[in-house]
């Protein structure tokens, strides 16, 4: 058996394949959404709660300014989670080490519950994407460039109010990318996202995933927030 001749008439050659934009690889990003078991927390003595909060601050404090990548803590608004830990690391090894520090034993009942919750959510989130009629990657490159440019013009109007970090996850997760937005006023998020819904990229091709909104905490504030106090602004 001989190998097929890919250059023969009627067959695609390498030059016939669509142009694929290059990607830039930067830091790895990990988002950890946490729920607090309030009843169990309140059942602890004040001394025990203070000790746990001090331990958390001692662990997270150095991670906020670590040279190999920063960690930030957020108090999440709404019912989706209580806390968000946002980690930026220079390698996946460091992200994996950070994630494993949660202390959940693999294949324990808690581990199984966490896995099933995530899988159930992802099955539901991905259902609308099956059978899609418009595929972004089938559009010509020059058209994608035009639409992306128009999309970016909306964002530029908020350059002084909102900072963003885009994390690509193609080939690494179900969603193709994620966007972290940072601002002093959360209303800026509402206005920015609302405007972007009307451009061609979003209206025709976008499938929006879940949104989490939180208030940045210092590690030393975690104990107060767990006790029900609002984070300082």
N, C-alpha and C positions, 0 to 999 in steps of 0.2 A: 504494500500500500504506500502510495506516495503522497506527500503533502499537497494540498490544493494550491493552485496558482492564484494568489490574491490580486495580481495585477492584470489578469485576463479580462476580456470584455464581459460586461454584465456583473462584475464583482467590484466591491468597494476596495479602494486603496486607502492607505493611511491619509493621503491628502484629501480624500473625500469626507473624512470624519469632521463633524462640527468643531469649531474652535472652542476651546475650554479655557475660561479665565484662570490665571494662576491665583493661588491663595497664599496669604502670609500667615505664618504660624507664630503665635505669641504665647502668652501665659495660658495655663489651663485654669478653668473656672469651675467651681463646685458650689451649688446652692443646696443648703440643708434646711428644710422646713421642719420645725419641731412643734409638738403640742405639749403643754404642761398638764400633768395630772393634778389638777387643782385640789381635789379632795385629799389626796395623799400628801401633797405639799403642806396644806393647812394643818394636817394631823401631826406634823413634826413639831417638835419644840422650837421656840425661837432661837435657842442656842444652836440647835442642829441646822436650822435654815441659814443662820448667819455663817456657820462653818462651811456649808455647801456653797453659798454665794461667794465667800472669800476664796475658796478653792477655784471656782469658776473664773473669778477675776484674776487670780494668780496665773491661771493657764492661758486665758484669752488675752490678757494685757500685753504680754510680749509678742503675741501673734499679730496684734494690731499694727505693729511697726517692724515686723521681721524683715530682714534683708532678702530672704529667699521668696517672699511673697506675703501680702497682707491678708488679714482676716477682719471682717466687720460684722457687728451684731446689730440686728434690727428687731424692733417690736412690731409684729405684723398687725395691721388693722383688719377688722372683719373676722369671719369664722373659719378661714381656710387653714390657718396656723396661728401659733402664738409667738414663735420666734423664728427668725431667719439668720443663719450663719452663712456669710458669703466669703468664700476663700479664693484667692488668686495665688497660684503657684507656678513656678517655672517648669515643672515637669509633672507628668501623671503619677509618677512614683510618690512625689510629695503630696499630691492630692489624695492618693490612696491611703497614705499614712495618716493624713488628717481625718479622713472619713472613718477609718478603722478605730479612731480614738473614741468613738461613741460608746464602745464597750458592750455592744450587743453581741452575744455569742451566736455564731453562725448556726442555723437550723434549730435554734431554740424556738419556743412558741412565740416569743416577741418578734424574733427574726421572721418567722413565717407570716405573722400578721402584717408586718411592714411590707414584705415582698408582695403579698396578695393585694394589699391596698394600692400599692404603686401599679401593679399589673392591671388591676381593675380600672383604675383611672385612665391608664394609657389605652386600654381597649376602647373605652368610651370616647376618649379624645381623638383617637385615630379613625373612628368609624366614618365620619363625614368625608375623610380624604380618599376612601376607597371609591373607585368609579368616577374620579374627577374627570371633567371634560376638557379642561384647559390646563396644559402643562407648561410651566414657565420655561423649562429647558428645551422645549421644541420651538420656542420663538427664536428668530434669527438674532445673532449676537448684537448687531447694531440696534435692533429694536429693544433688546434688553437694556442696552446702554442708555438709550433715550428715556425709557421708562424709569430706570434707576436714577437718572439725573433729575427728572421731574420730581421724583419722590424725595430726593435729597434737598431740593429747593425749599420744601416745606420745613424740613428740619433746621435748615440754616436760619430761618426766621426766629428760632428759639435758641440760637447759639449762645446768647448771654445768660439764658435762664436755665437751660437743661444741658447736662453733659450725658453722653451715652457711651456704653461699651457694648459692642456687638460680638457675640461668641458664636462661631460656626460649629455645628455638630453633625454635619453631613457625614454619614458613615459611622458615626459614634453613638447616635441616639435616634429616636423616632422623629423628633422635630429637627429641622435643618439648621436653624439658628435661634439664638435667644438675644434679647436686648435688655440691658440694664440701664435705667434712666435715673439720674441723680439731680435733685433740685431742692431749693429751700422751700418752695411753695408747690404742693402737690397739684394745685389747680393747673399748673403749667403742663403736667402730664395729660390731664383731661383734654386741654385745648390742642396739644400737639397730636395726640392719637386720633382725636376726632377729625382734625383736618386731613390727616393722612388716610383716613378711611375713604376719602373721596377721590384720591388720585388713582390712575389706571392700575398701577401695580397692586394696590391693596384691594380695589374694587373687583378686579378680575381674577387675580392669582393668589391673594393672601388667604391663609387659614390661620386665624389667630388662636394661640393657645391661652392658657390661664394667665391671669395677672395677679401678682402679689404686691401690695403696697405696705411699706413699713417706715418706721421712724428710727433713725440711727441712734444707737446707744453706745456709751462708753462701757467697757467691760465692768467697771466699778459700779455702774448703775443697775446691773442685772438683778441683784438682790432686791432692790426697791421695786423694780418692775414686776418681779415674781410675787411680791407682796401686795400688788394691786395699785401701786403708785404710778402716775404718768411719768414718762421719761422727760428729762429736762430738754429744753429746746435752745 
